[in-house]
């Protein structure tokens, strides 16, 4: 595919393969050492809850997933050697942006925002390589979808058809279910919560709170409920699983595994002269 080439770089890191949902394999490279030396790109990646606020009034949706999005960006020639990795068959390096680089999300987000700048907050949401097209009615959606697909073709950005969905009233997007009425938790994404074992370390607690916190908007009083667990993640605190921690843990599990939804906000505008 032209993604990699043989390398004589002094850089080199290990590689492993992880099976994806469709049965294919994803190559994962451990770029921790390179990332530690990387000057971080501060381009903002949007908060997901802020993206959903603009969907009020929409009733027709299409989701477009770019094919190996990062691989559609070429790496500057002088930086290619830094992506080198080792295999039993030799030493190779990427000529396109691989997964695992700390600046990859920011770089790709910057690209997508520039490509769709004129349509953001109008009928397009982009988050890294995921695109949601939303419209008030079918006629609008036909035109919006045409604009988005023509833009992708013009910019030579390619979608993976098997992961795209069109003309829907209800669509899974970024771990949520998007409908005309509002946003729901995608229960298929949090099924593991009901089977989550009691945390045995601060790292276990952080993992659980990472998932729970992703859906905090659905849980009223989230910070208060999670406080006993949050305290366990502080550096100076000794890990002791108290009855309060167990109560907090079970309550968050209970709430997360209950079908949750929230309506789109009503946006109010006022004149600065008032």
Order of alpha helices (4+ residues) and beta strands (2+ residues): beta-beta-beta-alpha-alpha-beta-beta-beta-alpha-beta-beta-alpha-beta-beta-beta-beta-alpha-alpha-alpha-beta
